[in-house]
Amino acid sequence: MHEINFIVIIVFSVIVGSFLNVIIYRTPIVLHRRWQTTNTENDHHPFTSLLSRSCCPHCHRVIAWWHNVPLLSYIWLKGLCAYCHDPISWRYPLVEICAGLIAVTAYIFFPLDISLVGVLAAGWILLALAAIDLRDGLLPDELTMPLLWLGLALNATHLYTTPDMAILGAMGGYGVLWLCAIAFRFITKKDGIGAGDLKLCAAIGAWVGLPAVPAVILIFSWMGLVYGILYLLLTRQNKNTPFPLGPWIALAGWIVVLGKDNIMHWLNING
Ligand SMILES: [Zn+2]
């Protein structure tokens, strides 16, 4: 019985992953359209809304549902469009695999009840945010705000932490990162941490509660630092090249959402 639940949850999460691909691909385009409503000459994207059918970004033909089965169609079509044989981005199957991994890790750490459903929703939103920030350097309010409200609403019922710790966690997440942003600007004379990063940190704070906020900040700064150094060494870019922080905040948030108690015990933070 447990195996069946496990498999159903993974398959469902991979299917959600393929919908996340639509959100990841279309949200920045929709936002850019909204920001520059007068400049539509360069807008060749064929879809009209987030809900219109998927089509190939190259030949613009609508993708049949049997060519749109998560992961399987990518393997079956050998990563090429069924009509024009243009390569399909490896990002699509990667997001679906990550959605599957979110389900596996959530299933390990949470019992089969509303708490599992809640963290799955958080994981999917974090995945979409990380992917959009990597691709377009954006953390849309359309995703960070629902993540914040959902965390506060679920914790109003004491699901992952107490309501007061959730509210203080959101304020603490925003506030601590805001102080980091000011310190960063003071030292480097550059903006390194954006408003989207602050809102994402607030949203994660609402899920994990105030005592776990330092763990989120500690983990993402270490991961971001290691990535930043490797990135500079491997790509030989100069040290002023910006790189998105959102994916690291999202990943650190996911790690703390899953293993909050163990991590706090480890870091000796009392909560
Ligand atoms: Zn095509």
Residues whose N, C-alpha, C, O or C-beta is under 5 A from the ligand:
A	BS01	ZN	C56 H58 C59 H60 C81 Y83 C84 H85 D86
